[in-house]
């Protein structure tokens, strides 16, 4: 899969999910707004996981995230490290992609308060 496909696929999936979401039509009330919020969180998790699988795991084993000697000790540091990989390796992520990856890694491994 080409790098362009790796970038376009999560966006395409998110677009389809949002287009088919019935709660978008009536998100004006609290119940539907909460449903929409959870759908967006699921979308961000899927997007973050896709980027992590395609990029992070080429250099990092998941044991790095759970190591007792890890350098990441806060959510802000986690975001900074993800941005560092993005910049240093010229991955080409947009800021929202970096945020999705950091959020996904936090939910799966770190459990910091965001």
Secondary structure, 3 states (H helix, E strand, C coil): CCHHHHHHHHHHHHHHHHHHCHHHCCCCCHHHHHHHHHHHHHHHHHHHHHHHHHCHHHCCCCHHHHCCCCCCCCHHHHHHHHHHHHHHCCCCCCHHHHHHHHHHHHHHHHCCCC
